[in-house]
Amino acid sequence: MSKRLAGLAAESSATGAAYRAVGQYLATVAHYAHRIRDASEAEVEDVHQLRVFTRRTVAALRVFEKFLPEKSVRKLKRRLAGLRRSAGDARDLDVMILDLEKLTQEVTDVESYTLEVLSERSTNERVTAYEKLRKALAELEEKGFWRWCEKQFGDFPKQPSKQTLGQLAKHSLRDDVSELYRRERRAHEHQEDFEELHRVRIAGKGFRYALELFEGCFEPTDQEKLYAPVKKMQDYLGAVNDDHTFLIRFERLAEQIDQKKRKERTDEDKRFKRGLTRLIERYRQRLEDDAKAFDEYWALEMGDQYRQVFRQIVERRGTNGVKHPAREKSSPKQRAGRPREVLS
């Protein structure tokens, strides 16, 4: 299933684009939901795609919210939030299990036992998470959620909006790129707080998904210049996020053992803790290295040079390949913009 939205261009109606994007993304979410529900053992990639296209749908709702029925959008957001949590729990465990498997050739004998225990625990938790995901999908089916989605977003409106997709793209992308750079500046000022880097990642996702929605507004070469660096940035931030997530998990396990009274600690607890301490040191170093790699990439590819490319393509040449005339000055009230919804 493709993320590409065929048939959309800069001159397309923004309302028509809204229904096409949300409808197509929802159809893809339903496709993977049914595959997971019907399979005897769900594929890891299906769960990943379910989560990703759920996020893309939420991003489309954020971008096109004012062109869609308010009550339907609110209901859809609630349903997708629950689905995203269930899919996210399963996906996070998939990622952890794969990461632990990669470590088996690198770890010391002290870590090896701990790694085996962690893998077994994660596999058992994964079974539970997949059961919860299937239950959530079954509940949506019983409530007629997919039929409701098709009824609400399957048909295009009879009255197209006066605003074009290209006009919307210019303002929406400008807001998103500003949010991304604002978040990065704050993360740079608070380098010890990895939650700030996570917020950069969230802002980057919002910007990346918006670029996908507006792909038809740009020449292919311009779209590549805008999209490729952001996708690569997300890879770096994804590595940082995984390191941080695993590290928190391991530190909590260590705390649970430390909270036991000395007489209650078994030999297995002590052996597990020794290896866990080594793993925590390993992941702290990895987190530091991956955060540094992101900083270097940002300085090289996402600093002033990317903003210049963005201005050249979106602000000057515009979203239909035609150079814009000089912009009229706007009032402070007009520049205020709409509030953002955080994409998680």
N, C-alpha and C positions, 0 to 999 in steps of 0.2 A: 504494500500500500504506500502511495507516494504522498509526500507533504506538499507537492506542487499543486497550485490552484489554477487549473487551466481556464482559459477564456477571460481572464481579468487583465485589464490594461488601465493606464492612467485616466482615460476618459470614461471608464466604467462608472456606473452609479455606485455611490458608497453604500447605499441601502442594499442594492442587489449583491454587491461584494460581501456584505455582512452575512446575508442569508446563505450565499454559496460557501463561504469559508466555514461558518459554524455547521452548516448541514453536512459538508464533506468531511470535516473533522469528526463530527459525531458518528457518521457512518463508519469511519475507520475505528473509532473507539468501540462501537458495537461489534465490528468484525472480530477484533481481538478478544473482546469479552466473551463472545460465543465460542471462539476457539478454546479459550481457557476453561470455560464452563463444560464443554463437551469432551475435552480430552481426558483420558485416563490419568495422564501425568502431564501437567502443563509445561510447555517449553519456556525456558528462561527468556528467550528473545520475545516471546509473545507478551510476557509480563512487562518487559522493558518497553515494548511498543505501546502497550495499553497505558502505561504511566506517561510516556512522552506525548502521545496524542491527547490524553486528558489535559496535560499542561498546555498543549497548543490550543485546545478548545477554550480553555480559561483565558489564554492570551487574546484570542479572537473576541471573546466577550468583552474584555477590557478595552480593546481598540475600537470596537464597533458598538459599544453599549448604547449610545444615544440613537442608534438606527434600529434597535430591536425592542420588542415589547418588554416593558419593565418587569412585570410580574413573572413572565416566562424566564427572563434572565436570572432573577433572584432564585427561582426554583431550581433552575439548571445549575447554578453555582453551588447550591447546597448539596445537590446530588453528586456533582462531580468532586466536591471537597471530600466527601466520604469515600468515594471510589478511589480517589488519588491517595488517601491515607492507607487504604487497604493494599493497593498495588505497591505503594512506597515501602511498606513494611516488608513485603515479600521480596521486592527488588533489592532493598538494602542487604538482606540476608544472602541473596544470590551473589551480590558483589563481594561481601565478606568471605563467603565460602571460596569463591574463585581466587581471592587475594591470599587466603590462607594456603590454598593448594600451591600457588606460585612460590610460597616461602619454604615449602618442604625441602627444596634442594639447597637452601641457603642457611638454614638455622643450625645452631649448635645442638649437641646432645641434651643440654640442659633445657633448651627451648622445645625440643622435639616432642616430649611428653605433653607439655602444655598445649602445643599446636594440635595434637591429636584430640585432646579433651575439648578444646575450643571448636574444632571442626565437628565433632560429634554433637556438641550442644547446639551449634548453629544449624546443623542439618535437622535436628529435632525441632528447633524453633521454626525452621523454614516450613516443615510439614504443617505446623499449626497455623502459620501465616497464610499458606496457600489455602487451607481449609476456610479460614476467615474470609479470604478474597472470594472464593467460590460461593460462600454463603452470601456475601454482599452482592455478588452478581445475580444470584438466584432471587434475592429480594427485589432487585431492580426489575427483573423479568416478571415477577409475580405482580408488581405494581403497574405493569404496562409502560415502563419508563421509555423503552425504545420506540414504541408506537407513538407515545406522547411527543418525543423528540422529532419524529418524522412529521407529525401533524403541525408542530409549532414552527419548524425550521426547514421543512422539506420544499415548500413552495415559495417562489420569489414574490415580493409585494407588487401589487398592480401599479402603485404610484412610486416611481423611483425618486430618490432624493435629488435636489439640485446640486448638492456637493458631489464632486467626483472623487474617485479613489485617489487620484494623484494629488488633489488638494488636501485630502485628509492625510495622506502619507507625509507630506512636507511638515505639517504641524505635529503629527503624532511622533514621527521619528526624531524631530528636533527635541521634543520633550523627553523622549527616552534616552537619547544620547547625553543630554544634560544631566539626567538622573544617574546614569552610569558614571560619568566623570565626577559628579558630586560624591557618590559613594566611594569611588577610588581615592579621592583626596582625603576623605575621612579615614579610610583604612590605612592610608599612608601615615596619617597623623597618630594612629593608634595601632601600631604594628604588632603589639603583643596580644591584641584582642582579635582572635580568629573569627569571631562572630561578625566583625566588620567586613572581613573578606567574604564571608558567606553572603552578606548583603550585596556586595559587589557582584557575586555570582547570580543572585536573584535578579538584580537590575540588568545584568548581561543577558540572562534568559529572556526577560521581557523584550529587550532590544532585538535580540536574535530572532525571536518568534515574530516580532513585528516586521522585520526585514523579509521574512518568508511570506507574510501576508501581502506585502507590497511589492513582491518580486516582479510582477507584471508591469510595474510603473517604470522600470529601469531597463536600459540596454543590458544584455547579458554580461558584457565586460564590466560595466559599472556595478552591477549587482555583485559580481565576484569580488570586486575591490572593497565593497562595503561588508559583505557577508563573511568571506574567508577569514580575515583577521579575528573577527568576533567569535567564530566557531573555534578557532585555535585557542583563543583566550579562555573559552569555556572548558576546553580540555585541561588546561593548566589549573583552573580553579576547581574542576571536578576532582583532580588528584589531591589538591589541598583539602577539599571537603571530605573525601574518603579517609585520608590520614587522620583528620581531626575526629571524625565520627568513630573510627576504630579505636583511637587513643582514649577517648572518653569512655568507651565501653570497657576497655581493658583496665583503666584506672578504677572504675566502679567495682569491677570484679576483685581487684586487689584490696579495695576498701572493705568489701564484704568479708574477706578472710581476716583482715586486720581487726575487724570489729568482734570477731569471735574471741572468747576467752582462751588463754593459752592451753588449758587442759582440753578444750573442745576441738583444737586444731589437730586434724589427722595427719599422718605421714603424707597422704595424697595431697592434702591442702598445702603442706609445706613444699612439696615437690612442684606442685602446680604454681605456687607463688614465686618460686625461684625462676622458673621459666618465664612467667608473666612479667616479672621485673625486667628481664632481658628484652622481652618483646616491647615493653613500654619504652625502653631506651631506644630501641630500633625505630619505633614509629615516631618518637619525638624528633629524632634526627631526620627521618624522612619528611616529616611535616616541615621542618626548618628548610630543608633542601628544596622541597616543592614550592614553598612560599617564596623563596629566593628566585627560583626559576620563573615564577609568575611575574615578580617585580622586574626581572630582566626583560621578559617578553613585553611587558607593558611599556617599559622605557624605549624598547626598540621598535615596536609595531603599533602601539595604541596611544602614544603620546600626542604631541602636537601634530605630527605628520598625519595621523589618522583623522584628526579633526579637520585638517586642511582638505583631505580627500572628501570627507563628508560634506563640508561646505561647498566644495567645487561641484559635487554631483547633485546634492539635494537642494542647496540654497541657490546656487548660481545657474547651473545648467537645468536644474529642476527635475521633476518626476516624469517628464515626457520627452526628455532629451533636448528640449529647447531652452535656450538661455533666457532667464527671467530678466525683466527690467528692474531697475533699482526699486527696492521696497520702500513704501511709504512708512514714515515713523508712526509707531503705535503708541497709544496712551498707556500709562501704568496699569490701568484697569484691564485693558485688552491683553497686556503681556502676562497678566497673573496666571492664566492657564487653569486647567481643571485639575483637581486633586488626583493623585495616582493611587491605584490599588496595588498593594504589594503582591507579587506573584510568588507563590511558594512551591 
